[in-house]
Amino acid sequence: MQVYSIVTVRDIVRIPPKEFNQPMEAAAMSHLRKNHENVLDRDIGLVIAVIGIDDIGQGRLMPGDGATYHSVAYKVLVFKPIRQEIVEGNVVELMDFGAFIRMGPLDGLCHVSQICDDFITQDTKGSALLGKETGRTLSEGDQVRARITSISFESGNRSGKLGLTMRQPFLGKIGPELSWVEDDVKAARGETGKKDKKKKKK
């Protein structure tokens, strides 16, 4: 599922003169957290937290600047989605063009064409997306399983774009009631579906 990992990063930290009276590690940690937490990096992913400093180099002075500059090696907890990875999340917003799904610290968009193999419309209240033939519904708060199809990150930003699909078998709404995934599993096993049961009753 989602990939969280601890990564060692190297950077330069500027310590201004007003912070010279603080322990060097505490001053550096404060700047690292302010500048790097909740920021996307194209190479390592979304930095969730700076969790520790391994090494701080000796300070260097720059002409015209009273601050000291230190080479720092530190560890961060990151979240890095991978293309084609299967993820689980919750529907946080519905639009006529698709559903926004929250997976850990990031949101992804599942376009209406990728929700399921059906014609999807939004109900009149805007509270659900409906499948015309399958009768499947998707509402805010539903838990879903999806596959990441596209990733767009720009380093330094605090948000990125993830494209998702639930159109493949064994993806879609999961949970205790009306699970699309359970329906797909039953169909794969050749078990009688709901529509077939209704036909038999007639």
N, C-alpha and C positions, 0 to 999 in steps of 0.2 A: 504494500500500500504506500502511503506517503513516506518519503525518505527524509528523515531527520538525521543529521550527523554533526560531529564536532570537528571543526577545521582549524588548523593553525594558520594565522595570517600575519604578514609583516607590513608595517606602515611607519610613517613618521608622525610623531605627536608634538605639537607646539605647546609649551608650558609658559604662560605669561608671567612677568615678574611678580604680580600680586599673589601668585600661587606658590612662590618659592618657599614659603614657610610651611607648606603642607608636605606630608610624605610623598615622595616622587611617584610611587605606585598609585596612591589614591588620586593624585592630580591627573595622572595619565588615564586611569580607569574612567574618571568622570568625563574626559574629553572623548574617549573611545565610545562610550555608551551614547553620548549626545550625538556624535557624528555618524555612527554606524548601525545602531540598533534600529530595526524596522526599516532598513534600507535594502533595496535589491542590488545584487551584484551579479552581472551576467555569468561570471565564472563559477561562483560558489552558491548562488541562490539568494534567498531572503534571510538576512541576519536577524534571528530571533532575539539573541542576547549575547553580550560579551561576558564570558564566564570566568576569565582569569588571564593574568599576564605572566608569560614565561620569562621574558628577559627585557630589560630596559638598558639601552646603550647610553654612553656618556653624552651629555648635552653639547650641542654645537651652537655657536652664535652666528647670526647673519647680519651683515652690515646694515645699519639703520634700524635694527629691531632688537629690543632689549630682551626678548623671549629666548628660551633655549629650545632647540629641536632635538628630539630623541628618536632613535630607531627602536621600534618596539615589536616584539613577537608576542602575540596573544591568541587565545582560543575563543572561538565563537560557536554558538549553536545555530545551525542553519537548516532551512527547509528548502529542498531543491526538487521540484517536480521534474519528472522524466517523460518525454514523449512516448506514447503507447502504454504508459503505466495505468493500472486500474486503481481508482481512488474512490473513497466514500465521503459523502458530505450531506449537507442539508440545503434544501431550497430556501433561499432567503428573499428572493424577489421574482415576480412573474411579470413578463411583458408580452405584448402580442407577437414579438419576434423571438421569444425564447425565455429560458429560465436561468437565473443566476444562482450558482451553487457554491456554497462555502465549504472549502476543504482545508481544515486547519486555519492557518493565517491568511490564506489567499482565496479569492473568489474566481470562479470560471464561468463562462457562458456556454450553455447548451442551446444552440439555435433550434427553432421549431422543426427544421428539417432533420435534426439529429436526435430528437426526443424518442421517437419510436417509428416503426415502419407503418405509418398511418398518416392521414390528413389531420393536422392539429389546428384547433381553433381555441380562442379564449372565450370563456363564458361572459355573459352580459355584465356581471359584477366585477369582472377582472380578477376573481379570486382563484381561478383554476384554468388549466389548459386541458382540453378534451380531445380524445382520439375519436374520429367519426365512426370507424368500423369496429375498432377493438373495444371501445367504451372505456379505455384507460384514462385516468385523471391524474393530474399532477398539481399539487397545491403547496402553498408556502408552509414550511415546516416539515415536509416529507423528507425522509431519508432516502438517498439514492446511491447507486453504484454507477460510475461512469469511467470512460477511458479518455485520457488526455490526448488530443490530436494535434494541438499547436501550442507553442509557447513563445511569447514575445516579451522579453525583458530588456530594459535599458538601465545600465548601471547608474546608481545615484538616485533613481526614482524610488518612491515609496509605494508604487503599485505596478502591476504587470498585467498582461492579458493571457488568459488560458482558454483555449478552445476545447470543448468536450463533446463526446458523443455517447448516447445511450441506445443507439439504434441496433447494436449488435446483440446476439443472444446472450442471456444471462446478465444483462445490464439493465438498469432502470430502477424503478421504485422498489425498495426493500423495507422490511419491517413486519410487524405482527399481522397486519391486515392488508389485503389486496396487493400482495407482492408480485410485481411483474416477473421477478427472477424465479420465484417459486412456480409460477405458471409456465415459464420456459423450461424449467427442470421437469415438470410433469409432462409437458408436451414431448420432450426428448425421450422420456421413459415410455411414451405411448399411452399414458394414463388419460382417462376421459376428461375432457375440458368442460368448462361451465356451459358453453354453447351446446355441446353434444348432450349434456344432461338435460337441458331444457327441451331439446328435440325429442328425447326418449320419453319425457313426461307427457308430451303431446300425443 
